[in-house]
Amino acid sequence: MEQKSNPPDGQSMSVAELPPSSKLVFKILQYEGELTQKQIAEKAILSPRTVRSAVTRLEEADEIVSWTKCGDARKKIYTITNETQEKTADAYPFPQ
């Protein structure tokens, strides 16, 4: 069984250190902007469980943020943090 390695206290992991599913979710959010877990799952062709795990890892790494949608407390919206957008603009460019 694979053992998870966590960063030292006070430090967060970068996108490059996360599993492929988390990287895919990150890239989709970078390209699409604000999405729900269901929308991410549809665009990434991943299971809801995999998306849930990916967004949890990305939130723990402070790469994305979420909030509850107005009018429907059951839906959370996810997006990349402003800080992450600035630092990844050059590091993870979109193909031309």
N, C-alpha and C positions, 0 to 999 in steps of 0.2 A: 504494500500500500504506500502510495506517495505521501510524503510528509510536507505540509505547507510551511514555508519559511516566511515569517513575519518580519517587517523592518523593526529596527530598534525603536524604543519608545520615543515619541515626539517626531518621528520621521514617517513620511508616507512613501509608498511605492510609486514609481513612474509608470506610465502606460507601457513602456517598453518591457517592463518586468512582469506584466500581467499576462494571463493565459490568452490564447488566440481569440476565444469568444469575447473576452472583454475588449480586446483591441478592435474587433469588428464592430461591436456596439459603439465604442468610442468614435470610430471612423464614420459610422452612420449618423451619429449625433452631430459630429463636426460638419458633415455635409448637409444634413436635413434641418438641423436646429432643434426645436422643441418637439418631443414625441412622448407618447405613453409607452408603457411596456408592450402592450398589444401591437402598437404600430412598429416598434423596434423589432419584435418577433416576426412580423409579416415581412418587413424589409430585409431582415438578416436571414430569413428562413431558418430560424432557431426555435427550439421549444421554449415555452414560457418559463420553465424552470431554469434553463440555461441563461435566459435573459435576466431573470431575477438575480441569479448568482453574479452575472457580469455587472449589473448596475450596482449591486451591493459592493463589489470589489472597487468599482470606479468611484463610488461615493466615499468609501473608506480611504481611498488614495487621494481624495480631494480633487478629483479630475472633473466630476460632474456634480450638479446640485439637482434637487427635486423639490416640488411643492405640490400641494393639493389643488386640483382644478376647481375654480369657482363654480358653484352650482352642482357639482358632483364630487362629493368627498371620497368616492371610491376610486377615482382616477388620479394618479400622480403623473406629473409632467416632468421629464428629464431634459437637461441641457448641459452643455459644457460650461464650466465656470469661465468668467471673463479672464481671469489670470491664466487659465489653461489655454484659452483661445489665443492670447497674446504670445505665450511661449511656444505654442505648437504651430503657429502660422508658417514658420520657415522650416521647422523640424519635420513636419508631416504634410508637405504640400500636396495639393490635388493635381492629378495628371492633367495636362493641357490638351 
